[in-house]
Amino acid sequence: MYAGLVDWPWWGYVLATLALTHVTIASVTIFLHRYQAHRALELHPLVAHFFRCWLWLTTGMVTKEWAAIHRKHHGKCETAEDPHSPQVYGIHRVLWAGVFLYVKEARNTETLQRYGHGTPNDWIENHLYSPWHKLGVVVMLAIDIAVFGVLAGPLIWAVQVAWIPFWAAGVINGLGHFWGYRNFSTDDASTNLSPLGILIGGEELHNNHHAFPTSAKLSNRWYEFDIGWLYIRILAALGLAQVKKVAPRPRLGTLRPVVDLDTLHAVIANRYDVLSRYTHSLKQVYREEIGKRQDGSRFKGLKPWLAEHAGDVPQELRGRLELLRGESRALHTLYAMRQELVAIWERSNASREHLLKTLQDWCERAENSGVRQLQELSMRLRSYVPA
């Protein structure tokens, strides 16, 4: 029986499998996701084609299909048109059968025409990678058998082929919108699965990505690690990649005496930092309210839900949260003015002059509210440095 070109102990084959699948993960996150779908970086043609060829061999995915489906996911997130939202289809269907949702959407010609622009359209794409996309995995099977033998080769190949359908189509698309922690109050249900983005190439930091889709770097906090970003930095140092955009870091300068257009632009650019600070302020006021009340125990357990939309708060907690807001002037004011502030960057059709007047009015009322946290937030807004 043919034993292959290598003769390793069992753990050698395990390590080889992990290494091969990791190359596939790196190809998906760097080439398909950050480069093709979001144009967060540019890749040298040789590097880009290596990734494209490797994905043809290990996944059989077509670049245009993947990019189009992912772009539609961002454009229609958590709606009935989202190709793979667990909020729509249920977590079990997306987690265990997400690949079938992907295949279904890949057959939607309208999706490909509307969202698949800018993807490879050269001779090899049109004559090999796209029309013969299933041939790649067959070639990979032959390579695995030749290298690892007729016993280990097919097993390694099976893991390679199943890796992306499970981890990307299932775990990221499923759990990444269902379970985990959130750094940013995005309009969708995206979550970070782990602060250490190693196993899935940094894609674990999914909430960060939805907050800043065009950022080539997915980590955002000091304790988060994005191994895909490490690879991009190495490629950039070798002259094989060029980073186009990363998530903005809020910078504070001197306090502006008046709220001007620079203030407006800086607030909109740093809106997720604003929301993060706002959540911190809500929790501060919550702790103060609980501490000064004799019946504070009635309202314990509400802190994780303070910044969530009312519809996302569990039914058994919603009544107590509404009661606390009604009994606390500070919390009531914070909640009301939060919605007004969010509306500033959501009014895409409003003129700059109207938005500026709205922000000026908001800051004036915040500073005269008598709520310390609102006063501090207004001072911060007036100190942002425009990007």
C-alpha beads as a LAMMPS data file, in Angstrom:
LAMMPS data file: protein, C-alpha beads

387 atoms
386 bonds

1 atom types
1 bond types

-500.0 500.0 xlo xhi
-500.0 500.0 ylo yhi
-500.0 500.0 zlo zhi

Masses

1 110.0

Atoms # bond

1 1 1 0.000 0.000 0.000
2 1 1 1.436 3.374 -1.036
3 1 1 2.718 5.228 2.051
4 1 1 3.515 8.598 0.483
5 1 1 6.633 10.712 0.161
6 1 1 6.894 11.256 3.927
7 1 1 6.964 8.805 6.805
8 1 1 6.031 10.675 9.978
9 1 1 4.634 9.742 13.397
10 1 1 0.935 10.433 13.904
11 1 1 1.533 13.827 15.476
12 1 1 3.517 14.896 12.422
13 1 1 0.454 14.400 10.247
14 1 1 -1.664 16.321 12.763
15 1 1 0.758 19.258 12.701
16 1 1 0.872 19.141 8.905
17 1 1 -2.928 19.256 8.770
18 1 1 -3.073 22.233 11.124
19 1 1 -0.408 24.045 9.108
20 1 1 -2.197 23.428 5.806
21 1 1 -5.567 24.537 7.148
22 1 1 -3.964 27.615 8.683
23 1 1 -2.682 28.655 5.259
24 1 1 -6.265 28.341 4.035
25 1 1 -7.535 30.470 6.916
26 1 1 -4.870 33.110 6.166
27 1 1 -5.898 33.064 2.502
28 1 1 -9.555 33.654 3.389
29 1 1 -9.000 36.448 5.887
30 1 1 -6.257 38.292 3.979
31 1 1 -7.206 37.721 0.339
32 1 1 -10.952 37.109 0.239
33 1 1 -12.042 39.172 3.211
34 1 1 -9.761 42.137 3.782
35 1 1 -8.420 42.518 0.229
36 1 1 -11.228 41.478 -2.128
37 1 1 -14.418 42.145 -0.164
38 1 1 -13.393 45.346 1.653
39 1 1 -10.310 46.665 -0.178
40 1 1 -8.626 47.406 3.141
41 1 1 -5.215 46.663 1.602
42 1 1 -3.462 46.008 -1.683
43 1 1 -1.505 42.819 -2.373
44 1 1 1.376 42.173 -4.732
45 1 1 0.052 40.226 -7.763
46 1 1 2.197 37.191 -6.924
47 1 1 0.899 37.055 -3.344
48 1 1 -2.682 37.606 -4.471
49 1 1 -2.437 34.821 -7.018
50 1 1 -0.875 32.422 -4.516
51 1 1 -3.853 32.939 -2.215
52 1 1 -6.300 32.585 -5.092
53 1 1 -4.674 29.368 -6.306
54 1 1 -4.489 27.920 -2.798
55 1 1 -8.182 28.601 -2.201
56 1 1 -9.021 26.953 -5.526
57 1 1 -7.142 23.866 -4.373
58 1 1 -8.481 23.685 -0.825
59 1 1 -11.999 25.147 -0.970
60 1 1 -13.190 25.401 -4.580
61 1 1 -14.682 28.804 -3.713
62 1 1 -15.076 31.438 -6.436
63 1 1 -13.711 34.848 -5.428
64 1 1 -16.592 36.824 -6.937
65 1 1 -19.172 34.690 -5.131
66 1 1 -17.467 34.979 -1.744
67 1 1 -16.941 38.744 -1.984
68 1 1 -20.480 39.386 -3.223
69 1 1 -22.118 37.296 -0.486
70 1 1 -20.028 38.923 2.214
71 1 1 -20.741 42.443 0.954
72 1 1 -24.450 41.667 0.880
73 1 1 -24.182 40.380 4.452
74 1 1 -22.875 43.784 5.537
75 1 1 -25.431 45.682 3.492
76 1 1 -28.430 43.647 4.688
77 1 1 -27.163 42.491 8.077
78 1 1 -29.719 40.795 10.356
79 1 1 -32.541 41.348 7.877
80 1 1 -34.484 38.805 5.833
81 1 1 -32.082 39.520 2.938
82 1 1 -28.969 38.680 4.980
83 1 1 -27.570 35.470 3.415
84 1 1 -26.654 33.887 6.742
85 1 1 -27.944 35.671 9.839
86 1 1 -28.587 33.446 12.879
87 1 1 -31.083 36.094 13.990
88 1 1 -33.127 35.156 10.907
89 1 1 -32.339 31.480 10.285
90 1 1 -31.551 30.397 13.846
91 1 1 -28.153 29.597 15.330
92 1 1 -28.262 25.845 14.719
93 1 1 -28.997 26.161 11.016
94 1 1 -26.199 28.685 10.423
95 1 1 -23.682 26.925 12.684
96 1 1 -24.139 23.422 11.302
97 1 1 -25.503 24.077 7.818
98 1 1 -24.102 27.510 6.979
99 1 1 -22.344 26.156 3.906
100 1 1 -25.716 25.343 2.325
101 1 1 -26.877 28.924 2.886
102 1 1 -23.679 30.067 1.157
103 1 1 -24.261 27.755 -1.815
104 1 1 -27.865 28.932 -2.107
105 1 1 -26.834 32.596 -2.193
106 1 1 -23.992 31.873 -4.635
107 1 1 -26.646 30.839 -7.167
108 1 1 -28.376 34.218 -6.864
109 1 1 -27.257 36.045 -10.015
110 1 1 -28.652 39.354 -8.731
111 1 1 -26.359 39.166 -5.699
112 1 1 -23.314 38.487 -7.878
113 1 1 -24.129 41.308 -10.285
114 1 1 -24.823 43.878 -7.585
115 1 1 -22.115 43.036 -5.069
116 1 1 -19.437 41.166 -7.045
117 1 1 -17.743 44.134 -8.710
118 1 1 -13.974 44.547 -8.719
119 1 1 -13.126 40.865 -8.314
120 1 1 -10.667 39.005 -10.608
121 1 1 -11.728 38.882 -14.243
122 1 1 -8.580 37.641 -15.980
123 1 1 -8.021 34.674 -18.293
124 1 1 -7.194 32.136 -15.574
125 1 1 -10.253 33.145 -13.543
126 1 1 -12.608 32.871 -16.506
127 1 1 -11.106 29.671 -17.951
128 1 1 -10.028 27.724 -14.864
129 1 1 -10.798 28.977 -11.360
130 1 1 -14.481 29.838 -11.900
131 1 1 -15.746 27.274 -14.453
132 1 1 -13.619 24.465 -13.000
133 1 1 -13.821 25.444 -9.329
134 1 1 -14.554 21.861 -8.234
135 1 1 -11.482 20.561 -10.032
136 1 1 -9.175 22.265 -7.534
137 1 1 -10.147 20.109 -4.577
138 1 1 -9.694 16.980 -6.720
139 1 1 -6.169 18.102 -7.585
140 1 1 -5.558 18.720 -3.863
141 1 1 -6.694 15.179 -3.077
142 1 1 -4.172 13.797 -5.541
143 1 1 -1.414 15.945 -4.016
144 1 1 -2.287 14.843 -0.469
145 1 1 -2.264 11.177 -1.467
146 1 1 1.067 11.603 -3.243
147 1 1 2.670 13.295 -0.232
148 1 1 0.985 11.578 2.726
149 1 1 -0.121 8.204 1.293
150 1 1 -3.427 6.511 0.598
151 1 1 -4.362 6.304 4.296
152 1 1 -3.342 9.668 5.748
153 1 1 -3.770 11.641 2.509
154 1 1 -7.574 11.384 2.185
155 1 1 -8.030 12.118 5.910
156 1 1 -5.916 15.262 5.703
157 1 1 -7.758 16.285 2.541
158 1 1 -11.147 15.782 4.218
159 1 1 -10.144 18.103 7.069
160 1 1 -8.854 20.681 4.586
161 1 1 -12.090 20.645 2.613
162 1 1 -14.319 20.814 5.714
163 1 1 -12.278 23.484 7.526
164 1 1 -13.705 26.616 5.895
165 1 1 -17.348 25.432 5.656
166 1 1 -17.329 24.799 9.413
167 1 1 -15.174 27.619 10.784
168 1 1 -16.142 30.402 8.373
169 1 1 -19.646 29.536 7.149
170 1 1 -20.629 28.043 10.510
171 1 1 -18.716 29.484 13.455
172 1 1 -18.017 33.036 12.233
173 1 1 -21.346 33.582 10.480
174 1 1 -23.222 31.807 13.271
175 1 1 -21.590 32.283 16.657
176 1 1 -20.091 35.590 15.481
177 1 1 -23.629 36.991 15.529
178 1 1 -24.910 35.102 18.530
179 1 1 -22.408 34.680 21.369
180 1 1 -19.364 36.563 22.674
181 1 1 -18.414 40.047 23.843
182 1 1 -18.936 43.391 22.129
183 1 1 -16.565 46.346 22.060
184 1 1 -18.885 48.453 19.915
185 1 1 -22.639 49.037 19.888
186 1 1 -23.134 48.282 16.198
187 1 1 -26.619 48.086 14.701
188 1 1 -26.222 44.347 14.173
189 1 1 -25.714 41.435 16.572
190 1 1 -22.003 40.903 15.769
191 1 1 -19.764 39.697 18.591
192 1 1 -16.102 39.000 19.250
193 1 1 -15.674 35.298 19.939
194 1 1 -12.217 35.588 21.500
195 1 1 -9.664 38.357 22.090
196 1 1 -7.011 36.028 20.642
197 1 1 -7.588 35.800 16.901
198 1 1 -5.325 32.865 16.072
199 1 1 -7.393 29.799 15.195
200 1 1 -9.495 31.583 12.552
201 1 1 -6.890 34.119 11.485
202 1 1 -8.296 37.067 13.463
203 1 1 -11.861 36.582 12.263
204 1 1 -12.729 35.842 15.892
205 1 1 -12.869 39.645 16.340
206 1 1 -16.100 39.922 14.382
207 1 1 -17.746 42.800 16.262
208 1 1 -14.626 44.914 15.714
209 1 1 -14.879 44.134 12.015
210 1 1 -18.528 45.162 11.762
211 1 1 -17.716 48.424 13.515
212 1 1 -14.905 49.182 11.038
213 1 1 -15.477 46.981 7.943
214 1 1 -12.754 48.584 5.822
215 1 1 -10.022 48.248 8.440
216 1 1 -7.177 45.876 7.561
217 1 1 -6.639 45.335 11.302
218 1 1 -9.353 43.518 13.245
219 1 1 -7.953 43.866 16.776
220 1 1 -8.907 47.066 18.598
221 1 1 -8.153 46.701 22.302
222 1 1 -4.700 46.295 23.831
223 1 1 -5.492 42.731 24.929
224 1 1 -6.676 41.593 21.488
225 1 1 -4.420 39.848 18.974
226 1 1 -5.125 39.477 15.255
227 1 1 -2.704 37.046 13.635
228 1 1 -3.983 38.002 10.185
229 1 1 -2.803 41.553 10.860
230 1 1 0.619 40.157 11.848
231 1 1 0.886 38.437 8.463
232 1 1 -0.172 41.632 6.687
233 1 1 2.512 43.613 8.525
234 1 1 5.133 41.040 7.493
235 1 1 3.985 41.223 3.865
236 1 1 4.038 45.027 4.029
237 1 1 7.590 44.999 5.442
238 1 1 8.640 42.835 2.484
239 1 1 6.990 45.212 0.023
240 1 1 4.301 42.668 -0.849
241 1 1 1.306 44.478 0.670
242 1 1 0.127 48.016 1.252
243 1 1 -2.344 48.855 4.011
244 1 1 -4.981 51.328 2.868
245 1 1 -7.038 51.802 6.013
246 1 1 -7.237 50.836 9.690
247 1 1 -9.787 51.715 12.353
248 1 1 -9.357 55.299 13.593
249 1 1 -7.887 55.869 17.024
250 1 1 -9.607 58.712 18.907
251 1 1 -7.281 61.624 19.606
252 1 1 -8.053 64.402 22.052
253 1 1 -6.798 67.973 21.795
254 1 1 -7.622 71.258 23.472
255 1 1 -11.229 71.989 24.342
256 1 1 -12.935 73.971 21.578
257 1 1 -14.770 77.028 22.882
258 1 1 -17.603 76.420 20.406
259 1 1 -18.943 73.349 18.616
260 1 1 -17.942 73.813 14.959
261 1 1 -17.845 71.708 11.787
262 1 1 -14.527 70.147 12.851
263 1 1 -16.249 68.990 16.026
264 1 1 -19.094 67.495 14.003
265 1 1 -16.738 65.618 11.667
266 1 1 -14.646 64.356 14.589
267 1 1 -17.724 63.135 16.502
268 1 1 -19.033 61.227 13.486
269 1 1 -15.604 59.703 12.794
270 1 1 -15.274 58.628 16.443
271 1 1 -18.909 57.600 16.936
272 1 1 -18.033 54.157 18.300
273 1 1 -15.723 55.690 20.881
274 1 1 -18.580 58.047 21.770
275 1 1 -20.949 55.111 22.256
276 1 1 -18.348 53.222 24.290
277 1 1 -17.907 56.228 26.601
278 1 1 -21.651 56.613 26.785
279 1 1 -22.041 53.010 27.921
280 1 1 -19.401 53.632 30.591
281 1 1 -21.383 56.674 31.769
282 1 1 -24.596 54.661 31.962
283 1 1 -22.866 52.075 34.123
284 1 1 -21.446 54.794 36.383
285 1 1 -24.882 56.298 36.991
286 1 1 -26.335 52.804 37.469
287 1 1 -23.802 52.007 40.204
288 1 1 -24.498 55.342 41.907
289 1 1 -28.242 54.715 41.825
290 1 1 -27.888 51.194 43.231
291 1 1 -25.528 52.413 45.947
292 1 1 -27.792 55.125 47.302
293 1 1 -31.028 53.090 47.285
294 1 1 -32.214 50.968 50.171
295 1 1 -34.072 48.808 47.660
296 1 1 -31.109 48.675 45.254
297 1 1 -31.137 44.887 45.219
298 1 1 -34.336 45.069 43.115
299 1 1 -32.299 46.376 40.209
300 1 1 -29.254 44.142 40.372
301 1 1 -28.299 42.234 37.221
302 1 1 -29.285 45.019 34.843
303 1 1 -25.815 46.439 34.128
304 1 1 -24.986 44.250 31.069
305 1 1 -28.201 45.435 29.390
306 1 1 -27.982 49.165 29.987
307 1 1 -26.778 50.065 26.488
308 1 1 -28.758 47.454 24.560
309 1 1 -31.823 48.172 22.456
310 1 1 -35.048 47.649 24.378
311 1 1 -36.049 44.760 22.137
312 1 1 -32.801 42.913 22.921
313 1 1 -33.289 43.041 26.702
314 1 1 -34.738 39.777 28.101
315 1 1 -38.424 40.093 28.844
316 1 1 -37.939 39.271 32.528
317 1 1 -35.522 42.206 32.950
318 1 1 -37.225 44.773 30.741
319 1 1 -39.787 45.891 33.289
320 1 1 -37.217 46.468 36.059
321 1 1 -34.974 48.416 33.670
322 1 1 -37.827 50.668 32.582
323 1 1 -38.820 51.194 36.236
324 1 1 -35.260 52.224 37.155
325 1 1 -35.109 54.675 34.262
326 1 1 -38.408 56.183 35.374
327 1 1 -37.244 56.636 38.963
328 1 1 -33.784 58.022 38.106
329 1 1 -33.688 61.462 36.477
330 1 1 -30.026 61.027 35.569
331 1 1 -30.588 57.694 33.838
332 1 1 -33.717 58.950 32.101
333 1 1 -31.832 61.978 30.767
334 1 1 -28.862 59.884 29.672
335 1 1 -31.066 57.477 27.744
336 1 1 -33.075 60.207 26.033
337 1 1 -30.011 62.194 25.000
338 1 1 -28.214 59.083 23.800
339 1 1 -30.857 58.541 21.141
340 1 1 -30.594 62.180 20.088
341 1 1 -26.809 61.890 19.757
342 1 1 -26.977 58.667 17.740
343 1 1 -29.462 60.316 15.373
344 1 1 -26.810 62.883 14.405
345 1 1 -24.723 60.347 12.457
346 1 1 -27.715 58.337 11.307
347 1 1 -29.375 61.245 9.482
348 1 1 -27.591 60.747 6.197
349 1 1 -29.967 63.073 4.299
350 1 1 -29.647 66.031 6.674
351 1 1 -27.464 69.003 5.742
352 1 1 -24.215 69.707 7.564
353 1 1 -25.686 72.934 8.904
354 1 1 -28.655 71.087 10.397
355 1 1 -26.445 68.420 11.976
356 1 1 -24.115 71.079 13.375
357 1 1 -27.030 72.982 14.934
358 1 1 -28.315 69.697 16.432
359 1 1 -24.902 68.899 17.941
360 1 1 -24.516 72.428 19.307
361 1 1 -27.916 72.165 20.958
362 1 1 -27.077 68.707 22.345
363 1 1 -23.822 69.887 23.936
364 1 1 -25.484 72.960 25.439
365 1 1 -28.242 70.885 27.042
366 1 1 -25.738 68.240 28.222
367 1 1 -23.596 70.837 29.958
368 1 1 -26.658 72.415 31.610
369 1 1 -28.267 69.077 32.558
370 1 1 -26.753 68.831 36.009
371 1 1 -25.669 65.243 35.185
372 1 1 -21.894 65.034 35.644
373 1 1 -21.453 62.212 33.152
374 1 1 -23.250 64.146 30.412
375 1 1 -21.154 67.217 31.110
376 1 1 -17.969 65.147 30.812
377 1 1 -19.187 63.581 27.562
378 1 1 -19.839 66.993 26.069
379 1 1 -16.339 68.118 27.025
380 1 1 -14.922 65.030 25.327
381 1 1 -16.902 65.650 22.129
382 1 1 -15.540 69.184 21.974
383 1 1 -11.974 67.857 22.394
384 1 1 -11.868 65.280 19.569
385 1 1 -9.204 65.957 16.944
386 1 1 -10.532 65.527 13.383
387 1 1 -8.942 62.694 11.412

Bonds

1 1 1 2
2 1 2 3
3 1 3 4
4 1 4 5
5 1 5 6
6 1 6 7
7 1 7 8
8 1 8 9
9 1 9 10
10 1 10 11
11 1 11 12
12 1 12 13
13 1 13 14
14 1 14 15
15 1 15 16
16 1 16 17
17 1 17 18
18 1 18 19
19 1 19 20
20 1 20 21
21 1 21 22
22 1 22 23
23 1 23 24
24 1 24 25
25 1 25 26
26 1 26 27
27 1 27 28
28 1 28 29
29 1 29 30
30 1 30 31
31 1 31 32
32 1 32 33
33 1 33 34
34 1 34 35
35 1 35 36
36 1 36 37
37 1 37 38
38 1 38 39
39 1 39 40
40 1 40 41
41 1 41 42
42 1 42 43
43 1 43 44
44 1 44 45
45 1 45 46
46 1 46 47
47 1 47 48
48 1 48 49
49 1 49 50
50 1 50 51
51 1 51 52
52 1 52 53
53 1 53 54
54 1 54 55
55 1 55 56
56 1 56 57
57 1 57 58
58 1 58 59
59 1 59 60
60 1 60 61
61 1 61 62
62 1 62 63
63 1 63 64
64 1 64 65
65 1 65 66
66 1 66 67
67 1 67 68
68 1 68 69
69 1 69 70
70 1 70 71
71 1 71 72
72 1 72 73
73 1 73 74
74 1 74 75
75 1 75 76
76 1 76 77
77 1 77 78
78 1 78 79
79 1 79 80
80 1 80 81
81 1 81 82
82 1 82 83
83 1 83 84
84 1 84 85
85 1 85 86
86 1 86 87
87 1 87 88
88 1 88 89
89 1 89 90
90 1 90 91
91 1 91 92
92 1 92 93
93 1 93 94
94 1 94 95
95 1 95 96
96 1 96 97
97 1 97 98
98 1 98 99
99 1 99 100
100 1 100 101
101 1 101 102
102 1 102 103
103 1 103 104
104 1 104 105
105 1 105 106
106 1 106 107
107 1 107 108
108 1 108 109
109 1 109 110
110 1 110 111
111 1 111 112
112 1 112 113
113 1 113 114
114 1 114 115
115 1 115 116
116 1 116 117
117 1 117 118
118 1 118 119
119 1 119 120
120 1 120 121
121 1 121 122
122 1 122 123
123 1 123 124
124 1 124 125
125 1 125 126
126 1 126 127
127 1 127 128
128 1 128 129
129 1 129 130
130 1 130 131
131 1 131 132
132 1 132 133
133 1 133 134
134 1 134 135
135 1 135 136
136 1 136 137
137 1 137 138
138 1 138 139
139 1 139 140
140 1 140 141
141 1 141 142
142 1 142 143
143 1 143 144
144 1 144 145
145 1 145 146
146 1 146 147
147 1 147 148
148 1 148 149
149 1 149 150
150 1 150 151
151 1 151 152
152 1 152 153
153 1 153 154
154 1 154 155
155 1 155 156
156 1 156 157
157 1 157 158
158 1 158 159
159 1 159 160
160 1 160 161
161 1 161 162
162 1 162 163
163 1 163 164
164 1 164 165
165 1 165 166
166 1 166 167
167 1 167 168
168 1 168 169
169 1 169 170
170 1 170 171
171 1 171 172
172 1 172 173
173 1 173 174
174 1 174 175
175 1 175 176
176 1 176 177
177 1 177 178
178 1 178 179
179 1 179 180
180 1 180 181
181 1 181 182
182 1 182 183
183 1 183 184
184 1 184 185
185 1 185 186
186 1 186 187
187 1 187 188
188 1 188 189
189 1 189 190
190 1 190 191
191 1 191 192
192 1 192 193
193 1 193 194
194 1 194 195
195 1 195 196
196 1 196 197
197 1 197 198
198 1 198 199
199 1 199 200
200 1 200 201
201 1 201 202
202 1 202 203
203 1 203 204
204 1 204 205
205 1 205 206
206 1 206 207
207 1 207 208
208 1 208 209
209 1 209 210
210 1 210 211
211 1 211 212
212 1 212 213
213 1 213 214
214 1 214 215
215 1 215 216
216 1 216 217
217 1 217 218
218 1 218 219
219 1 219 220
220 1 220 221
221 1 221 222
222 1 222 223
223 1 223 224
224 1 224 225
225 1 225 226
226 1 226 227
227 1 227 228
228 1 228 229
229 1 229 230
230 1 230 231
231 1 231 232
232 1 232 233
233 1 233 234
234 1 234 235
235 1 235 236
236 1 236 237
237 1 237 238
238 1 238 239
239 1 239 240
240 1 240 241
241 1 241 242
242 1 242 243
243 1 243 244
244 1 244 245
245 1 245 246
246 1 246 247
247 1 247 248
248 1 248 249
249 1 249 250
250 1 250 251
251 1 251 252
252 1 252 253
253 1 253 254
254 1 254 255
255 1 255 256
256 1 256 257
257 1 257 258
258 1 258 259
259 1 259 260
260 1 260 261
261 1 261 262
262 1 262 263
263 1 263 264
264 1 264 265
265 1 265 266
266 1 266 267
267 1 267 268
268 1 268 269
269 1 269 270
270 1 270 271
271 1 271 272
272 1 272 273
273 1 273 274
274 1 274 275
275 1 275 276
276 1 276 277
277 1 277 278
278 1 278 279
279 1 279 280
280 1 280 281
281 1 281 282
282 1 282 283
283 1 283 284
284 1 284 285
285 1 285 286
286 1 286 287
287 1 287 288
288 1 288 289
289 1 289 290
290 1 290 291
291 1 291 292
292 1 292 293
293 1 293 294
294 1 294 295
295 1 295 296
296 1 296 297
297 1 297 298
298 1 298 299
299 1 299 300
300 1 300 301
301 1 301 302
302 1 302 303
303 1 303 304
304 1 304 305
305 1 305 306
306 1 306 307
307 1 307 308
308 1 308 309
309 1 309 310
310 1 310 311
311 1 311 312
312 1 312 313
313 1 313 314
314 1 314 315
315 1 315 316
316 1 316 317
317 1 317 318
318 1 318 319
319 1 319 320
320 1 320 321
321 1 321 322
322 1 322 323
323 1 323 324
324 1 324 325
325 1 325 326
326 1 326 327
327 1 327 328
328 1 328 329
329 1 329 330
330 1 330 331
331 1 331 332
332 1 332 333
333 1 333 334
334 1 334 335
335 1 335 336
336 1 336 337
337 1 337 338
338 1 338 339
339 1 339 340
340 1 340 341
341 1 341 342
342 1 342 343
343 1 343 344
344 1 344 345
345 1 345 346
346 1 346 347
347 1 347 348
348 1 348 349
349 1 349 350
350 1 350 351
351 1 351 352
352 1 352 353
353 1 353 354
354 1 354 355
355 1 355 356
356 1 356 357
357 1 357 358
358 1 358 359
359 1 359 360
360 1 360 361
361 1 361 362
362 1 362 363
363 1 363 364
364 1 364 365
365 1 365 366
366 1 366 367
367 1 367 368
368 1 368 369
369 1 369 370
370 1 370 371
371 1 371 372
372 1 372 373
373 1 373 374
374 1 374 375
375 1 375 376
376 1 376 377
377 1 377 378
378 1 378 379
379 1 379 380
380 1 380 381
381 1 381 382
382 1 382 383
383 1 383 384
384 1 384 385
385 1 385 386
386 1 386 387
